[in-house]
């Protein structure tokens, strides 16, 4: 082989290496562009992941318009039409609000006709209502307990009996905190997201000096004494259900033994499913994300557990059947679609994956009003073929594993066993969105108060969030609910008070009417449309 042939071969090798390197760099550039597009969408775009189901024509018109909840037409056929959904006005003032009447009259000397000079009389009235907000005010409730003795025994006997009037026990002994005060601080922090330092400033504006340390002590003490027993009763009731949802999110605890202040701790969430008559939502603080925590929390539970794709749930005992979440599958395909240039999104494989998921969710809306038995039959008839078609489609896809689409495909394939389990029982749901919605208030609140100072504070936060979110889910006013608990619990078993901690749970006949949020008088149709619009 002469020198010229060696030189040509060397050049070809160099060219081949360059082309390989160029291809690698092009893939890297494409990956970075996808990351940039996703980052821009998350930072500047809308958070909604809504898409039109007609985006890809995978399904025929009959399937699109099929609705099991609508009865068959009898004689008259009407051409279908669609109108854009508009947000219903839900502004409403309670009918039982006190009314302050202000009369506007002419002075007597001006009640003279400008034409003839005769006296004027009231021929009618014009009424205009305004909502007047009165800022919260503080008052001192002074309990004066009368102590009685016998005058005759004082004069004639060596022993004088002392009789005291009954008084309710305070929520915290030796403290000037009332049930309403602690309930107000708790709802401001755990429902409105107002951290204690802001509340401290608000108190000062009213001339009241209460430090955030004092408020923190009140919250923790009241929680340990009265709320934790209720929490345990709720946990016992929760584990009696056969279908639950679970999720987890991070929380930072500054002074946790053996851990740096910057390290992550976790807030776990467990809640009842939609089939439960009375909803229960429980948060559980733990220092890490190990599988032993849900295993311990759910040791008395046996049934179906909706969860995301986190692997620790698959280490739970066999008596717990983990059900996967199709919303997570859809989200991964949606992100893969959003990572593409806009002109390539509509006809991409990622968009096709989103459309398959949308069809499954669309069918679930059609099945919503069915009983569990009929829902299961319709899933077997309509949803199962779509799932099989979906997995047959992704099996044939040739995608790079490290791309967004590749990760979405891998996730769907790995999760298939769990994703198909919602087909096992008509009471199960297609997604774990119920748990994600319930953990969202904690995530929003965390943006305001940022961290917990101690593990005891984090545990108290878990209990307060549990009671507040459970109250909201069951139509209870959290402030009134906590006020009632802090009034009743210290006097448990006394005449006129509840007899056990179980009486505080949702559904209890002991809960007074004032604790319930007044029900709106919207029609069922308005209510359904409003919920869909949300």
C-alpha positions, 0 to 999 in steps of 0.5 A: 500500500503506497503512501497516497492510499494511506493518506486517503484512508486516514482522511476518510477516517477523519471525515467519518469521525468528524461526521460522528462528532457533528451528529453528537453535537447536533443531538446535544444542541437539540436537547439544549433547545428542548430544555430552553423551550420547556424552561421558557414555558414553565417560567413565562407560559400558562401552567395549564396542560390543556389540549384539544382532543381533536388535535390528532384525528385518532378517533371517529366522531361517534366516539367523540360525541358519545355520552353515557349520561345522556338518555336516548332521543325519542322522536325529535332529532336536533342538530348538535352545536357547541358553544364556548364555555363561559365562567359563571358569576359565583359572587353571592352574599349570604342571606343571613348577614346582618343588615345595617339600614341607612335612610337618606331623606330630604330635610323637612324644610326642603320637602316643598314642591319646586313648582307649586310650593306644596308639601312633598310625600314619599312616593317610593324608595330606591335601594342599593346594597353594599358589602361592608367589611369590619376588620377583626377586633380583639376583646378581652373575655374575663371569666369571673368565677364565684366562690360560695361558702355557708354563713351558718357553718362559718359561725357554728362549725369547725369546717366551712364548705366551699362551693365554686361555680362551674367554669370551662377549662382553658385551651392552654392552662396558664395562658391568656389564649382563647380558642378563637385566638389560636383558631385565628392564628392557625387558619391565617397560617395554614389556610391563608398562608400568612407566616407568624412574623406577618401576623405579629406585625398585624397584631402590632398594628392593633396595639397588641404585642404578641411575639411569633414565639408565643404564637408558635408555642400556642399552636404546638401546645394546642396541637399536642393536647387536643388535635393529635388525638383527633388526628389519630382517630382520623387516621384510624378512620382513613385506614378503614377505607378500601381506596386511598390516594398518596403523594409527597413533597419536600419541606425544609426543617432548620433544626433537625438532629443529625441533618444540615439546615439545607437538607430535605425533609418530606411531607407525605399526604394520604387521603380518601378517594372520591367514593368516600362519603366523608373525606379525610385528608392527612399529612404526615411529616417525616425526615426522609423519603424512605418506604418505611414511612408509608408502610408504617402509616398504612400498616392497618390499611388493606386495599387500593392505593393511588400513587405516582411512579415513585418506586417506594410505593411498590415496596409496600406489603402485598395487601396494598395494591398500587394503582398508577396515574395516567396524568403523569403519563400525559404530563411527560408526553405533553412536556415532550410536545412542548419541547418541540418547535411550535410548527412541529408540535401538532403532528408529532408523536408526543402530541399523539401520546397526549391525544391517547391520554386525553381520550381515556380521560374523556371517557372517564368523564362520560362514565362519571355518573355511572355506578361502579359496576357499570363503569367497570363494564364500560372501561372494559368495553371502551377504555381497554382497547385504547390502552392496548392500541396505545401500548402497541403504538409506543412499542413500535416507536423508535426513539432515543431514550434520553430525549423527552419523548424517549423518557415518556415512552420508558415511563409508560412502559415501566408503569404499564402494570400499575397504570392498567390497575384502575381497570380492576374496580369501578371505584378506582380513578384514572389518575392521582390528581385528587392527592395532588390537588390536596397537597397543593395548599401545603406547597402554596403555603410553603412559598410564604413561610418557607421552612419549619424551625423544628421537627415538633413545629413540622409535625404540628404543621402536618396536623393543622393542615390535616384538619384544615384541609379535611374541614374544607373538603367536608364543607366546614369553616376551618376557623369555626371548626378549630374554635369549636374543637378548642372549646370542646376538647379541654372539657371532654365528657362534661355535661354539655360537651362532646364525649369522645375525640371521635365526635370531632370527625367529619360526619359526626352529628355533634358538629354544630350548624354554625361550623358548616359553610352556608350552601350555595343555592346554585342549580345542579347544572350551574354547579357542574359547569362551574366545577368543569370550568375550574 
